[in-house]
């Protein structure tokens, strides 16, 4: 029912959404430096983000690959 130009716009939006979905989130660093408190495994991914003022340390976010447990620390 939509006009050709509208249908083309919808298709472009769908293609962009599919591309973003397939690409997924940015890869995270994998390490055995952290130990999961839930399952005890050492397979974890982590990333750091500056969540507070610049003169304070970065916050580290860790996710267990085995049980998907999340935690953070400063």
SVG drawing of the C-alpha trace seen along z (x, -y; Angstrom):
<svg xmlns="http://www.w3.org/2000/svg" viewBox="-2 -15 47 38">
<polyline fill="none" stroke="black" stroke-width="0.4" points="0.0,0.0 2.9,-2.4 4.4,-4.4 7.6,-3.2 9.7,-5.9 8.2,-5.0 8.8,-1.2 12.4,-1.9 12.9,-3.9 11.4,-1.0 13.7,1.4 16.7,-0.7 15.7,-0.9 15.3,2.9 18.7,3.5 20.4,1.1 18.7,2.9 19.8,6.3 23.4,5.1 23.5,3.7 22.0,7.0 24.5,9.2 27.4,7.0 26.5,7.3 28.1,5.4 31.8,4.6 34.1,7.4 35.3,7.3 38.6,8.4 38.7,12.0 40.8,12.9 41.3,15.4 42.3,12.6 38.9,12.5 37.1,15.3 33.3,15.6 31.7,15.6 28.8,17.7 30.3,20.6 34.0,20.2 35.2,20.2 37.9,17.8 36.7,17.3 35.5,13.7 35.1,10.7 35.7,7.2 35.7,3.6 36.3,0.3 34.3,-2.9 34.8,-6.3 31.6,-6.7 32.6,-9.4 34.8,-12.5 38.1,-12.4 40.2,-12.4 38.8,-9.1 39.6,-5.6 37.7,-3.9 34.9,-1.4 35.6,2.2 32.6,4.2 33.1,8.0 30.9,10.8 31.4,14.5 31.4,16.4 30.2,19.6 27.1,18.4 26.7,14.8 27.1,13.4 27.8,9.6 29.7,7.5 31.6,4.2 34.3,2.7 36.3,-0.4"/>
</svg>
